[in-house]
Amino acid sequence: MNLTIENILLVGSLLLLISIFAGKTSYKFGVPTLLLFLAIGMLAGSDGIGGIRFDDPKLAQFIGIVSLNFILFSGGLDTNWTSVKPILWEGIALSTLGVLLTAVSLGTFVWLVTDFTIYESLLLGSIVSSTDAAAVFSILRSKSLALKSNLRPTLELESGSNDPMAYVLTIAFLTLVIHQDQSFISIVPLFLQQMILGGAAGIAFGMLSKYIINKIKLDFEGLYPVLVIALMFITFSATDFVGGNGFLAIYICAVYLGNQDLIHKKTILKMFDGLAWLMQIVLFLTLGLLVFPTEIIPYLGIGLLISLFLIVIARPIGVFISLMFFKMKLRRRFYISWVGLRGAVPIVFATYPLLAGIDKANMIFNIVFFISVTSILIQGTTLSIVAKWLNVGLPEKAKKLTATDLLLAENPKAEMKELLITSDCFAVDKKIVELGFPKNAIIAMIKRDDSYIIPNGLTKIESQDTLIVLADRPEIFDEVNKSLKANKL
């Protein structure tokens, strides 16, 4: 079946619906949801029962880049700075030095066991060098794994921040494959430019985005997520335009925004959570359609050998060496090594050699696809088991809720108090968004003179207002009083 304007919506919506239903039941059988999305795409493709002919790497790459924008941005919004700060340098080491060591060690192995040139081997190693944000975020959150000793924020920080490094290495070694006369040293300026400009742009656009979100006054709450989507794409494209790494910029921008008080933040977070899931489904379905399973069969042997080397040797080398200067228990290092999930990102990066038209592009793409599938299948299905073996897991009831969890929780508010705002209170003439209000308390209503106001983040508190505050527990009102400096009625 060829995709046309007449049937693309029908086919797309049916695939989406099937993917959602399949994902709902997948964990009963221990199969990662993302793998099912990929399988459904393959079944719908030209080699499957659907017979949909899709052979457009350029369109697949465009869909992949757009999807990664949403996935990385949503992951950044959910990243809690308080949790990340203690393990910041470990995460940076894993996402830079760890990725480089993984790429080099795997590339060297590929060079030794295949007829690839050294640059082609390092290109393949670079493409699969990073852990996949979509896979890690999806599997960790779907399984609701409770992990000890800051393991979870370490893994999420690494997966969210290491794609830029893999992207730079992929582009750099692809350049060396195309231009054999250039030296390895020639890629160093590119790396520095991408990382420095990307990081600086992420912080700058994060601050600018916060200012725009909180200062602009939109008539409809539903427009705020749309505004953030526009700011996200501006951050990515503007950073890429000046030569920086757009993926790094949007992740840093999102981390900054996720840890600030924003207008309608709960609405924004919920919207992006849903969009991230949609983009994961669309991305995996697209990549499933793009691949031709019959073309992978000749590479199963070498693909399995490379995949096992990556899982058992290359990934642990990257983890253990990059973390050697940090105090960390051995079982934590082993678990971080095991959560080296490869998913859609390497497949998206593998479209770059296809579009560049290098000799072994098809072989690289099919091997990368096979590595991603085996990684999700082998590592993704065993995260809980390995966590139990290494004694790094916690019971689900012991899992600590982050500020984002508290903000999105739909727990009923069991306590209510009225607080009078006097003229000497800090909150006078302040917008609610500026108060640093506790995440598990809400200002349900404001009594002003003889009328009642339902507030939002832009509502300004006035002297003699009576705030009707709802909270989860009585002790939360101590934090409420600190933010308001109010007198209790």
Salt bridges, closest charged atoms under 4 A:
ASP78 OD2 - ARG141 NH1 2.98
GLU120 OE1 - LYS360 NZ 3.58
GLU156 OE1 - ARG141 NH2 3.10
GLU156 OE2 - ARG152 NE 3.40
GLU158 OE2 - ARG315 NH1 2.65
GLU221 OE2 - HIS264 ND1 3.65
ASP261 OD1 - LYS439 NZ 3.29
GLU410 OE2 - LYS266 NZ 3.85
GLU410 OE2 - LYS270 NZ 2.35
GLU462 OE2 - ARG448 NH1 3.58
ASP465 OD2 - ARG448 NH2 2.69
ASP472 OD1 - LYS413 NZ 3.16
GLU475 OE2 - ARG473 NE 2.91
